[in-house]
Every structure is written in C-alpha cells, then in structure tokens.
Amino acid sequence: MASASNYRSRVFGTSIVVICAVTACGGADPVEQHRYEEPDRIVQQMNENLAGAEHLRAVADIDHSRLAHVAESPMPPARVLVFSDAKLEAALIKLNPLTALDLPLRILTFEQSADGSTKVVHNSFDYLVSRYQLEPERTSMLREAYVRDIETVMRGIPESAVMSFENDVMQPAGIVTIKSPFAFAETLKRVNAAIDAQDDTMHFGQVDFQATAAEQEIDIAPSYMILFGGPGPGGKAMVDAPTLGLDGFCQKFLIWQDSKGDTFLSFNDLLALAERQGASKSIALRVINRRLSKTFSDALATDS
C-alpha cells in the first residue's frame, strides 16, 4: 500500500478533497499523462463553477485513476466531483430518508473506452424518483433545484462531452439496510472503526445531513453519510467499468434514524448499480460487494 503521504487533501469545513499528487505517485504511470489533460480541464472548470455558486459546497473531488495507480491498480482516467445543496438534500431526505444514499450530488468525468474520448455523466432526477418511489406531484420544485444545481456546475462543458445512462430506472432492492442494535452515536463509532480497521481503505469525507439541514432551519432526523473506499480494490473493479466511479465508488454508508428512533445502516448493492448502468460485474466488484456486507454486518453484531 502507498503511504498516506502520497495523497494530497484539502479540507473545507466537514468536506475533504482527495487527489493523488502526480509527483508523489512514484514510478512510471501506465496511464499516459496526456490522457488526463481533458478530464482535468473539465473538472477544473466544474470546480470553478462550484466555487462561484453561493448555495453549493464542495464535499469531495476524488481522482479514482491516480489514487488507483498509487495503490498499484491502474485504471483509465475517472474523477468524481461531489458537492452539496443543503436545502435540496434536506427536502429530499424528508420525503424518504434513503434518498441520502444518492446525496450529495455527484458528477463523474471519465475516459470512454470505446474511443478514448472524455465524457461527463450524472444521475437524472428521474433516477431519484424511480429509485426512492417519490411522488412526482410533490417533487416538481425539487426537480427544478436539482437540474439547476447540475447545470450550474456543468456550465461551459461541451455538450458533446455529456452523456446519460440509457436506464433511469433503479429498484429499491439495490439498497442493503441493516437495523442497528445500538444507538445512533455508537453505530457511527462502530462503522468508522470497521472502516479504519481495513488497511487498504481510506476516508474521503463525511456529511452530517441533520446539521447542514439545521443551518437552513430545516429539521430532519439524524442522517450521516460516510464516504470511503479502497483505491486498490476499487481500481480493479473500475478498470473495465469506469462509470461505477459515479455511484459505486467511492463507497457510501448512510447511518440514519426513522420516526420511531430506530437506527439503521444502509449502503448500495454494487452489483445492482452495475446492472442499472450496464457496467461490467467483475470478480473484483463481486468480492468488494461480499466484503461490504460481511464486514459491516459484523460491526453491528451485538457480540462484536
């Protein structure tokens, strides 16, 4: 594994930006540097747009490809920008707490294997409506806000670079939810400890949705997102499926409470995400999927 000094991070409040420092990667990069030029230019443009939007906040900028190279799992260029609209997020979570699994907002810039061109992709609002069974008549204003946020960050990006998934339908079956026998704070502590115990895994950031909602004078139940992942295993899983860098990687754990005060841990079934995207379900992806369920079911076992 690479040492922590091989990563450069910048902290924005509760957010963290993690990028592999090119000069710290060491060794010859199997991905030629010119292949990063256009993806990096597009991400720089989006970061500038994001910095100019007062109602949006940077959460994470994760360079999957360079991080995977450090971990000796080279993959094509792929970089995901994660950003937050606290008011929109709070309104969606009020409708369905599980919507937080697709929050904060994300845009992926990646190299398309077919022709080597750079593409930009994000989930549509219809995807959220489908996956979380939201009532269209209650979400028209939220749709407008979601579209506005995406368009704001993507301002200046060539239309030829923008792609969309063929399938906007995603069933709730793609979400794994475990009821915790512990209180919210103890559940959060145990999940973080389980992540820290894995020597090939790192934290990318966290979002306290309840706290950010309170800043907007909106009251929601406790809801906390942990962004984490293993650049080595993730690189192996994404090498032939870079679009998984949008939804599947980094990985996301949502700890939340329902109206009864019960605490739950929810995360994505990575194979279901791959199915929806039409992406490769590699052996590496299947191994990570099994590992997620076992590791964190064990973390919440009463005898752990």
N, C-alpha and C positions, 0 to 999 in steps of 0.2 A: 504493500500500500504506500501511496505517497504521503509525505508528512504534511501536517496542517499548514506549514509554511509555503506550500505550493499553491495555496489558494489566496486570493485577494478578496476581502469583503469590505463593504461599506454599509454602515448601519443608519437607517432612517427611522428613528423612534423605535417602534416594535418591528420594523422591517429590516431585512438584510439582503444585500445584493451579493451574489457569489459568482465569481467568474474565475476561470483558470488564467493566471498570469502567463502569457505566452513565453516570456523569458524565463519563467520558473519551471516550465514543463520538463525540460531536460530531454536530451536525445532527439533523434530525428522524428519529426511529426509525419506519420503515414498519410495524413491529410495535407495536401499541398496548401501553402498559405494563401495562394490566390483564390482558393475555393471559399475562404472565409470573408473575402473582401465585400461581396454584395450582401450576404446576410448581416455582417457587422454594420454596413452602411444603413441598412433598413432598420436595424434595432436602434442604432444611434438616433435616427430620425424619430422613431417612436418614443424614445426616452426624452428627447427634446420636446415633443408634443405633450408628453405626460407632465413634464416639469412646468409647462405653461398652463396647465388646467388646474385651477384652484381647488375644485371639488374632488380631484383624484389624488391618490397617494401611491407611490411606488412601494411594492411589497418585496418582490424578488426578481432578479434578472439572472437566469441560470443558463449557463453555456454548457449544454449537455455534452457536446462533442469534445471540447477542450478538457473538461473535467474527466470524461471517459478516457481520454488519452493519458492523463496523469495516472489514472488507475490501470493503465495498460489494457484497455478495452476500446480500441479506436473505432469510431463511427463517423458517418458523414456530418457536416455542419447541421446543428439544430440548437436553437436557443429560444427559451420561453420567457416572455415578459409577463409578470404577474402584478396586477395593480388593483386598487380598491376604490370603490364608491360606497362609502359607509351608509349613506341614506338608502341607496338602492338595495344593498345587501340586507339591511335590517328589514325592509319591507318584504323582500322575498322570504327571509327566514321566518317572518311572522306567518306567512301563508303555509310554509312547510319547512320545519327545521332542517330537513335533509338537503334542501337546496344549497346549504352551506358547502356541501361536497363539491359543487361546481363554482364556488366562490373562493377567493376574489376572482376577478375577471382575468382571462389569460389570452395571449396571442403568441402563436408559435411561428418562428421563421426557420425554414429548413431547406436543405438541398433535395430536390426531387431526383430520385434515382434514374428515372427514365431518360432524362436529357441533361441532367446536371444544372437545371435552372433553379433559381431561388424562388420559393413560394412562401406565402403567409396565409395562415389558417386560424380560425377561431370557431367556437361553437355559436350557433344561432340561438336566438331567443326561443324559436320553435322547439329546439332541442330541450331547453329547460321545461317548457310547457308539457312536452311529452314525457320526459323522464320523471317529473315530480307531480304529474297529473294536476297541473294548475288550471284554474278556470279562466278561460280567455277573457271573459267579461270583467274579471277582477284584476287583469294584468295589463290593460291597454297602456296605461301611463308608465308602467314599469318597462314595458317593451320599448316605448319611446326613449326612456332613460338609458336602457341597455344599448340600444342601437346608437344613440348619441355618444355614449362613452367609447364604444368601439371605433366609431368614425372619428372621434376626436384624436385618439391615439394613433390611428392609421392615416391621418391626414398627410398627403404628399406621397403616399406609397402608390406606385404604378398599378393600375387596375389589372394589368397582365400578370402581376405577381400574386394576386389574390385568388385563392381557391376556396372551395367549400366541400364539405363531405356530401356524398350522394345521399346518405341516410341521416335524417334528423330525428329519427325515432329511437328511443332508448327506454327499455323497460326498467321498472324499479327492481327487478330481480338482479340487476347488475350491482346492487349495493349489499354489502355484508354488514349486518348490525348485531352487535353483542351487547346484551344488558349487563351492566357492571354491578357486582355485589357491593361496591364501595361508593362512598360519597364522591362528589364531583372532583374536589381537590385531590383526594387520594388516587382517583382514577387517572387524573392528569399526571400525577407524580409517577405512577407505575408505568404508564405508557412511555413517558420520557425516559425513564430508567431502562426500559426494554430497548428503546432506540439506541441509547448511549452504550448499551452492552454489546452491540454489534460492531466489530472492528472495521467493517467495510461500509459503514453508514455514517452520514453526516446530516446535521440540521441545516435547513435552508431558510427557516424563518417561522413565524407564528402569527396568528391573527386572533385577537380576543374580540369576537364579534359583539359580545354584550357590551364591552367597554366602548368600542367605536360607535355602537348604536346610541349609547348614553350621551356621547358627545353631540349627537344630533337630536337629543331629547326624545329618543325613542326607546321604549322599554321592551326588551326581549329576554327570554330565558337564557341561562348560561350556555354559551356556544363558543367553542375554542378549536381553531384549526392549527394542526402541526404539519409543516412542510418538511419533508426529509427524503433521503434516498441514498442508494449506494451507487456511485458513479461507475464502478466496475461492473456489477451485475446489470445495472440499468443500460450501460453501453452495449453489452452483449444482446440485451433484449431489443434495443432500438436500432441495431445496425441495419436490419432489413425492414424496420418499421418505425421510421423517424417521427411519424405523426403521433405516436404514443407519447412523445415529449410534450404534448399539449395536456392530455388527461391523465395518463398513467404515471408519468414521471415529470417532476418529482412526485413522490407518493404523498398522499394526504390522509391524515387521520383526523376525524371530526369527533370531538367529545361534546356531548350536549345533554340537556335535561328536557324532559317532557313536562306537560302541565301538572303531572302528579308528583314531580320532583325526582323521578327515577332518572338515573344516569346511564347513558349509552355510549358505545364506541362504534362509529360507522366508518367504512372505507370501501373503496371501489374493488370490484372483482375485475382484475386486469384482463382476463380472457373475454369478459363481456364487452369491455371497452374496445378491445381489438376486433371483436366480431362486428361491432357497430361501425368501426372505421374501415373495415375490410383490410385490416393490417395482419401481418404475419403473427401466428401464435407459436412462437419459437419455444424450444425446450427451455431456454433461459427464462422466458416470460412465465412459463408454467411453474418453474422452480421458485421464482420470486412470489408467485401467487400463493403457492402452498406454504411458503415460508411466512408470508404475512399472516395468514390465518392461524397457523400454529403458534408463532411467537407471541402474538398479542392475545390470543385466547388464553395461553399460559400466563401471561402477565396479569390477567384479570381473574385467574383461578384463586379460590379462597385459600388454597394451601400453598400458594407461591410465595 
